[in-house]
Amino acid sequence: MKKFEVGKTYTSRCFNDHNLIESFEVVKRTEKTITVKSIYEPKPQRKKIRIIDGNECAENCSGFGYLRA
């Protein structure tokens, strides 16, 4: 299973415009949540981790859908 790691950057595509890609850096992690930082959000956001298709995913980040590890 792929897991989120602190210090790594992950990308997500927007639902409405598949050409729009945003990057998120994981700044903190617990067993059930991650805290991510984005260039579009002034403050880090805490997101709940879910397991989808055997991999960790974070709930909606800035309207970009799920962020996958």
Sequence and secondary structure as in RCSB ss.txt:
>XXXX:A:sequence
MKKFEVGKTYTSRCFNDHNLIESFEVVKRTEKTITVKSIYEPKPQRKKIRIIDGNECAENCSGFGYLRA
>XXXX:A:secstr
     TT EEEEE SS TT EEEEEEEEE SSEEEEEETT SS EEEEEEEETTEEEE   TTS  EE 
